Amino acid sequence: MNKGELVTQVAKATETTKKDAKVLVDTVFASIEQELAEGNDVSILGFGNWKVKDRAARTGNNPQTGEKIEIPATKTVKFTAGKKLKSLVKG
C-alpha cells in the first residue's frame, strides 16, 4: 500500500473526498514526524511505537576499496510493532 491507496481507503471509511482524506493523512504523518524531530517517542496503542535512537560512531569498510572509514554518530528512528499488529500479521 502506498500513500495514495491509504488516502483512498480513508476517504471511503470516513465518507469524505480524497482531498479531505489527504489532509487527514498528511496531518497524522506530519504530527508523527514533528514529535520524532523533537526527539520524542510516539506510541499508538495496539499499532506500535516509534523511538528516536542514537547510533554510535563506528569504523566501517569501503566496499569498493576495502579501505577503513569512520562512520559518524547519528540518530535514527526505530519502529516496534504493537501486540495487536503483531498478532494480525501472524494470522
Buried (B, 14 or more C-beta within 10 A) or exposed (E): EEEEEBBBEBBEEEEBEBEBBBBBBEEEEEEBEEBBEEEEEBEEEEEBBBBBEEEEEEEEEEEEEEEEEEEEEEEEBEEEBBEEBEEEEEE
